[in-house]
Amino acid sequence: MSDTEDSTDIAFSVKFLGRVEVVRPDGLQILVEAAQSLKTSDEYSSEKAAKNSKAHFFLSLSGIDILEYKTKFLLYSCPLYTISFCAVLPSSPKVFGFVAKHPALDIHHCYLFQSKKFAHVMVSVIGDAFRASNKQESVRGGRDMIVEALRHKNKILQRENDELKRRLAAQSK
């Protein structure tokens, strides 16, 4: 990605409800089952630690990054090409989610969020980003997905490195 594309990132503050492994890559029923699973999940599950907390939701043509609100710690990163489904929960119009395939494993996760005003907007914007990304890929003649995933990971690591440099500089003063 070029630096000019980085300026097209869209950021929202949302409540991160959690992440659930799902059996299929799409469908409203998967979203409903994932939401139900989060409601009844074990208090001490590993997903529970990050769930129900305020988060930054960053969307770009390369993917979605979910960062912890206060520390800006990267919780999850989902390349756009791994996302197979996105929708608003029918029974709860403030809750939206998406399903993404793990980049290295043959499993899918459903990520759920709550936004008081922007749930429908987020789903629409994710769909627009997906379509724009696909259009961009076809114009370029198709990109090697591994290269794109590595570029995205590099961008994330650069952000993390910059944050660590800022923290180190602040501590040394």
C-alpha angles and dihedrals in degrees: 000000000000125000091253091060090053089066089065092070114127118208130195133173109232140162108256107219097183149268126272131187109239134196099225132040098230150017138089089258089063089054091049093048092047091051090049091048091054091051092054100034122128114273092234101044117131092241090055093067093067098032128100093024132120112263143178112244112203119189125187137154088270099051152286124300121193114201130184106253103232103032098031086226110163108247099175139354121199119186109224094240090062093059113100104168140018130177148139115263105255094218094046115037092191092060123079134169147173136213119227133180116235106251094228105026133055095245135103129218130199115217116202129198139174124220121172096210110010110050095109091041092052093052090049093048092048089052091048091050090049092051092045091049092050091047090049090050093052091049090052090049093250126305129234103259094214092057091049092049091051091050090051091049089049090054091052092048091049090053091049092047091051090050092050091049090053091050092048092049091049092051094048093056 
